[in-house]
Amino acid sequence: MCARLHVCRQAALLQQNSLLGPLPRLASGALVPPLLAPHRRRAAAAVAARPRCAAVVPQAARGAAAAAAAAAAAAAAQQEALVSQLFAGSTVYALAVAALMALAPRWSVTRRAVRSPLVLAPLALVYGLLLCWSWQPDTFSLVLPGSWGGFNPQFMPSLPGICKLFSRWRTAASLWVHLLAANLFAARSMYLQGEVKRLPTWHSILLCMMVAPLGLLSHAVTRAVAARLRRR
């Protein structure tokens, strides 16, 4: 009895569909669902497939977005690893050259390497690369805040802006390489001057690589003391 009621309900629902015509009845009075014509079967299949297609499209879009995000994260991780390697390599290079100037100033390898201005080229190239990677749209405005459009042309560095700028990973790495290049340039100048005027420079070079202003002061004092002793 329940099965007959279920069949009748299904047949009644099918009869309401515009794709179906009037349904035949059995001798008992039950409705019999007829076989659909080919074009009606295709239409019914298309209607049944619409929700499934609509569900597949967002799922595919979400998968593509997740794959793109994963690829971007992997590329960023590779770049951060490369930044760390450049940071470490620049530090080792600068300290090695400074150690040669301070501890082996008369070695032919030291003289040949330091007398060439190309000794600073590796640090300059690494700095340029890190500067390009660290540059963002607000970099210049953080270093020199102000604008002509708003008639706010102070263009003076501010400490909060500098702190925010150098709190970034790549910018901090570029700053460190910048300092290494400047310190090595000053140490090289001391070394060459010491070679010409026969001055002791090892202490000033070591100071210059750690605290450059004190290294410059040490070299100035050394020059003054040496000149005074030679006048006697």
ZIWO-V815980 format. One record per backbone hydrogen bond with DSSP energy under -0.5 kcal/mol. NH is the residue of the N-H (numbers start at 1). CO is the residue of the C=O. E is the energy in kcal/mol with one decimal. If there is no record, write none. Layout:
# ZIWO-V815980
nh=[NH & NH]
co=[CO & CO]
e=[E & E]
This chain:
# ZIWO-V815980
nh=[5 & 6 & 7 & 8 & 9 & 10 & 11 & 12 & 13 & 14 & 15 & 16 & 17 & 17 & 20 & 24 & 26 & 29 & 32 & 33 & 41 & 42 & 43 & 44 & 45 & 46 & 47 & 48 & 49 & 50 & 51 & 53 & 54 & 55 & 56 & 57 & 58 & 59 & 60 & 61 & 62 & 63 & 64 & 65 & 66 & 67 & 68 & 69 & 70 & 71 & 72 & 73 & 74 & 75 & 76 & 77 & 78 & 79 & 80 & 81 & 82 & 83 & 84 & 85 & 86 & 87 & 88 & 89 & 90 & 91 & 92 & 93 & 94 & 95 & 96 & 97 & 98 & 99 & 100 & 101 & 102 & 103 & 104 & 104 & 107 & 111 & 112 & 113 & 114 & 115 & 116 & 119 & 120 & 121 & 122 & 124 & 125 & 126 & 127 & 128 & 129 & 130 & 131 & 132 & 133 & 134 & 135 & 139 & 142 & 143 & 144 & 145 & 147 & 151 & 152 & 154 & 155 & 155 & 156 & 158 & 162 & 163 & 164 & 165 & 166 & 167 & 168 & 172 & 173 & 174 & 175 & 176 & 177 & 178 & 179 & 180 & 181 & 182 & 183 & 184 & 185 & 186 & 187 & 188 & 189 & 190 & 191 & 192 & 193 & 194 & 195 & 196 & 197 & 198 & 199 & 205 & 206 & 207 & 208 & 209 & 210 & 210 & 211 & 214 & 215 & 216 & 217 & 218 & 219 & 220 & 221 & 222 & 223 & 224 & 225 & 226 & 227 & 228 & 229 & 230 & 231 & 232 & 232]
co=[1 & 2 & 3 & 4 & 5 & 6 & 7 & 8 & 9 & 10 & 11 & 12 & 13 & 14 & 17 & 32 & 30 & 26 & 24 & 31 & 37 & 38 & 39 & 40 & 41 & 42 & 43 & 44 & 45 & 46 & 47 & 49 & 50 & 51 & 52 & 53 & 54 & 55 & 56 & 57 & 58 & 59 & 60 & 61 & 62 & 63 & 64 & 65 & 66 & 67 & 68 & 69 & 70 & 71 & 72 & 73 & 74 & 75 & 76 & 77 & 78 & 79 & 80 & 81 & 82 & 83 & 84 & 85 & 86 & 87 & 88 & 89 & 90 & 91 & 92 & 93 & 94 & 95 & 96 & 97 & 98 & 99 & 99 & 100 & 104 & 107 & 108 & 109 & 110 & 111 & 112 & 116 & 117 & 118 & 118 & 120 & 121 & 122 & 123 & 124 & 125 & 126 & 127 & 128 & 129 & 130 & 131 & 136 & 138 & 139 & 140 & 156 & 152 & 148 & 147 & 152 & 145 & 152 & 145 & 142 & 158 & 159 & 160 & 161 & 162 & 164 & 165 & 168 & 169 & 170 & 171 & 172 & 173 & 174 & 175 & 176 & 177 & 178 & 179 & 180 & 181 & 182 & 183 & 184 & 185 & 186 & 187 & 188 & 189 & 190 & 191 & 192 & 193 & 194 & 194 & 201 & 202 & 203 & 204 & 205 & 206 & 207 & 207 & 211 & 211 & 212 & 213 & 214 & 215 & 216 & 217 & 218 & 219 & 220 & 221 & 222 & 223 & 224 & 225 & 226 & 227 & 228 & 229]
e=[-2.1 & -2.2 & -2.1 & -2.2 & -2.2 & -2.2 & -2.3 & -2.3 & -2.2 & -2.2 & -1.8 & -1.1 & -0.7 & -0.7 & -1.1 & -0.5 & -2.7 & -1.5 & -2.5 & -0.5 & -2.6 & -2.3 & -2.0 & -2.5 & -2.5 & -2.3 & -2.3 & -2.3 & -1.7 & -1.1 & -0.6 & -2.3 & -2.5 & -1.6 & -1.7 & -2.1 & -1.0 & -1.1 & -2.4 & -2.3 & -2.6 & -2.1 & -2.3 & -2.4 & -2.3 & -2.2 & -2.4 & -2.4 & -2.3 & -2.3 & -2.4 & -2.3 & -2.2 & -2.3 & -2.3 & -2.2 & -2.1 & -2.2 & -2.4 & -2.1 & -2.1 & -2.4 & -2.1 & -2.0 & -2.5 & -2.4 & -2.4 & -2.8 & -2.4 & -1.8 & -2.3 & -2.3 & -2.5 & -2.3 & -2.1 & -2.2 & -2.2 & -2.4 & -2.0 & -2.1 & -2.2 & -3.0 & -0.6 & -1.8 & -1.0 & -2.5 & -2.6 & -2.2 & -2.8 & -2.0 & -0.5 & -1.6 & -1.6 & -1.2 & -0.6 & -1.9 & -2.6 & -2.3 & -2.4 & -2.2 & -2.1 & -2.6 & -2.6 & -1.9 & -2.1 & -2.2 & -1.1 & -2.1 & -1.7 & -1.9 & -3.0 & -0.6 & -1.2 & -1.2 & -3.0 & -1.3 & -1.1 & -0.5 & -0.6 & -0.6 & -2.2 & -2.6 & -2.3 & -2.3 & -2.4 & -0.7 & -1.2 & -2.5 & -1.7 & -2.3 & -2.2 & -2.2 & -2.1 & -2.1 & -2.3 & -2.4 & -2.5 & -2.2 & -2.9 & -2.6 & -2.1 & -2.1 & -2.6 & -2.5 & -2.0 & -2.1 & -2.4 & -2.6 & -2.2 & -2.6 & -2.0 & -1.7 & -2.7 & -1.1 & -1.4 & -2.6 & -2.2 & -2.1 & -2.4 & -1.8 & -0.9 & -0.5 & -3.5 & -0.6 & -1.9 & -2.5 & -2.1 & -2.5 & -2.2 & -2.1 & -2.4 & -2.4 & -2.3 & -2.2 & -2.7 & -2.6 & -2.4 & -2.0 & -2.4 & -1.8 & -1.1 & -0.6 & -0.6]
